[in-house]
């Protein structure tokens, strides 16, 4: 799901940076509404590290393998802080492990950051549940993790299909991208389950970390 350097036109890369800049400004504006935004910085730093390391966890799904993204988990726990944490993780993934690229850092941030914000708003619906809060917390945690991954996969597929180079076999490339969506569907279930486990754990030992 990480778009590497050279795969998409410069105009799309520039648009990605522009969208990332606008969303970063908006995220900072929302964060300033917190009574004590500095209190969430250690939590954001810890989850940024988890997001960075997640690219090393490969799960074999023949004939390929997938690695965790965890942007839904980031959004559910961090809220708008996630949009600041994700590009940091992506930058170090690109520099250290060659996952993604520098020219595509902006568009990759959009692909993973916007779904993280959507996951945050989805998970916050638990605050409106009058009863069975623990049950709905788990349901919404799974939905947040799975939905963010599926939305990221959809954005990735749309961008990749719309920017296929004329030098390549467009039909073959599209079929490969469509096939990758199947593995992302399986990954969405895994991401949802991981998000449920982490949030259920935090709810027991440190419930205040779930309040954004």
DAPE-V377118 format. One record per backbone hydrogen bond with DSSP energy under -1.0 kcal/mol. NH is the residue of the N-H (numbers start at 1). CO is the residue of the C=O. E is the energy in kcal/mol with one decimal. If there is no record, write none. Layout:
nh=NH co=CO e=E
nh=NH co=CO e=E
//
This chain:
nh=7 co=4 e=-1.3
nh=13 co=9 e=-1.7
nh=14 co=10 e=-2.7
nh=15 co=11 e=-2.1
nh=16 co=12 e=-2.3
nh=17 co=13 e=-1.9
nh=18 co=14 e=-2.2
nh=19 co=15 e=-2.7
nh=20 co=16 e=-2.4
nh=21 co=17 e=-2.5
nh=22 co=18 e=-2.2
nh=23 co=19 e=-2.5
nh=24 co=20 e=-2.4
nh=25 co=21 e=-2.1
nh=26 co=22 e=-2.0
nh=27 co=23 e=-2.8
nh=28 co=24 e=-2.5
nh=29 co=25 e=-1.9
nh=30 co=26 e=-2.1
nh=31 co=27 e=-2.5
nh=32 co=28 e=-1.9
nh=33 co=30 e=-1.1
nh=34 co=31 e=-2.0
nh=39 co=36 e=-1.5
nh=40 co=37 e=-1.3
nh=41 co=38 e=-1.1
nh=44 co=40 e=-2.4
nh=45 co=41 e=-2.6
nh=46 co=42 e=-2.2
nh=47 co=43 e=-2.2
nh=48 co=44 e=-2.0
nh=49 co=45 e=-1.8
nh=50 co=46 e=-1.7
nh=51 co=47 e=-2.6
nh=52 co=48 e=-2.2
nh=53 co=49 e=-2.5
nh=54 co=50 e=-1.7
nh=56 co=53 e=-2.5
nh=57 co=54 e=-1.3
nh=58 co=56 e=-1.0
nh=59 co=66 e=-4.0
nh=61 co=64 e=-2.3
nh=64 co=61 e=-2.6
nh=66 co=59 e=-2.6
nh=68 co=57 e=-1.2
nh=74 co=70 e=-2.1
nh=75 co=71 e=-2.3
nh=76 co=72 e=-2.6
nh=77 co=73 e=-2.1
nh=78 co=74 e=-2.9
nh=79 co=75 e=-2.0
nh=81 co=78 e=-1.5
nh=82 co=79 e=-1.5
nh=84 co=81 e=-1.0
nh=85 co=81 e=-1.9
nh=86 co=82 e=-2.7
nh=89 co=85 e=-2.1
nh=90 co=86 e=-2.8
nh=91 co=87 e=-2.2
nh=92 co=88 e=-1.9
nh=93 co=89 e=-2.1
nh=94 co=90 e=-2.3
nh=95 co=91 e=-2.4
nh=96 co=92 e=-2.5
nh=97 co=93 e=-1.8
nh=99 co=93 e=-1.8
nh=105 co=102 e=-1.3
nh=108 co=104 e=-2.6
nh=109 co=105 e=-1.9
nh=110 co=106 e=-1.9
nh=111 co=107 e=-2.4
nh=112 co=108 e=-1.8
nh=113 co=109 e=-3.4
nh=114 co=110 e=-1.6
nh=117 co=113 e=-1.9
nh=118 co=114 e=-2.2
nh=119 co=115 e=-2.5
nh=120 co=116 e=-1.9
nh=121 co=117 e=-2.0
nh=122 co=118 e=-2.0
nh=123 co=119 e=-2.8
nh=124 co=120 e=-2.0
nh=125 co=122 e=-1.2
nh=126 co=123 e=-1.9
nh=127 co=124 e=-1.9
nh=128 co=125 e=-1.6
nh=129 co=126 e=-1.1
nh=136 co=132 e=-2.3
nh=137 co=133 e=-2.2
nh=138 co=134 e=-1.8
nh=139 co=135 e=-2.2
nh=140 co=136 e=-2.8
nh=141 co=137 e=-2.0
nh=142 co=138 e=-2.4
nh=143 co=139 e=-2.5
nh=144 co=140 e=-2.5
nh=145 co=141 e=-2.4
nh=146 co=142 e=-2.7
nh=147 co=143 e=-2.8
nh=148 co=144 e=-2.1
nh=149 co=145 e=-1.3
nh=150 co=146 e=-2.3
nh=151 co=147 e=-2.8
nh=152 co=148 e=-2.4
nh=153 co=149 e=-2.5
nh=154 co=150 e=-2.2
nh=155 co=151 e=-2.4
nh=156 co=152 e=-2.7
nh=157 co=153 e=-2.6
nh=158 co=154 e=-2.5
nh=159 co=155 e=-2.4
nh=160 co=156 e=-2.8
nh=161 co=157 e=-2.7
nh=162 co=158 e=-2.0
nh=164 co=161 e=-1.1
nh=168 co=165 e=-1.8
nh=170 co=168 e=-1.1
nh=173 co=169 e=-2.5
nh=174 co=170 e=-2.6
nh=175 co=171 e=-2.2
nh=176 co=172 e=-2.0
nh=177 co=173 e=-2.1
nh=178 co=174 e=-2.8
nh=179 co=175 e=-2.3
nh=180 co=176 e=-1.8
nh=181 co=177 e=-1.1
nh=182 co=179 e=-1.1
nh=184 co=180 e=-1.9
nh=185 co=181 e=-1.7
nh=186 co=182 e=-1.5
nh=187 co=183 e=-2.4
nh=188 co=184 e=-2.2
nh=189 co=185 e=-1.1
nh=190 co=186 e=-1.6
nh=191 co=187 e=-3.1
nh=192 co=188 e=-2.4
nh=193 co=189 e=-2.2
nh=194 co=190 e=-2.6
nh=195 co=191 e=-2.3
nh=196 co=192 e=-2.2
nh=197 co=193 e=-2.4
nh=198 co=194 e=-2.3
nh=199 co=195 e=-2.5
nh=200 co=196 e=-2.8
nh=201 co=197 e=-1.9
nh=202 co=198 e=-2.6
nh=203 co=199 e=-2.3
nh=204 co=200 e=-1.1
nh=205 co=201 e=-2.3
nh=206 co=202 e=-2.5
nh=209 co=206 e=-2.1
nh=210 co=207 e=-1.7
nh=211 co=208 e=-1.4
//
